[in-house]
């Protein structure tokens, strides 16, 4: 892999007496799709919060294209190309699908030309995601699968350099997962975007990701090619099989 576009090194996070992340290091290169899996309570969403700037780690650093951004705000990161979706959908329900993509774009230029540019970009992304027919629908009225795709489209409204996807396939059908995977793969390949993907659907991760990192109890349990990780006995015990899950007292959905 070339120099990582995103690297989180030695990340430690505590919630009171709970050690949510312990010396976790994860990196993603340009054009790579890296999966992050593990049982509930493993620390996946906490790591996403650190990488996206929502939570500052107790120890460790986050680097973006070789620059330390550990103390940079979520807004700064988003404006510089680090975009994220959330485990719990965050669409603006009272806005149309198109308007959700319009407001997600950073402002450039004068008012009139800016409005036209935003509308044109929103239309182009909706088309690429197969969402043209939903442009004027209210986001709050969409079923889960369509809402997941709209949330992905909103993250792509300004072309990302790093894309953080938190459970993008949750609640979707097999056909919707296929379409999501196609858009994610195309974004990584055509935009040379680094994608870090958290997902409980192991089959989805193994098919889509070239490399997989497994967290368990806040530590990196395994890392490598998808087939190697899936065959790892420790991974099968902790996550893919009937082994132990999250630690008692871990924060929910972390």
Protein Blocks (a to p, Z undefined) as FASTA:
>chain_A
ZZdfbdcehiacdehjacfbghiacdddehiacddeddehilmmmmmmmmnopaccfbdc
ddeehiacklpcfklmmmnopacddfbacbdfkbcfklmmmmmpccedjfklmmmmmmmm
mmmmmmmnopmmmmmpcfklpcfklmmmmmmmmmmmpacfbdcdehklgoiafklmmmmm
mmmmmmmmmnopacddddfblmlmmmmpmbdcddeehiafbgcdfklmmmpmklmmmmmm
mcdcddehiaehZZ
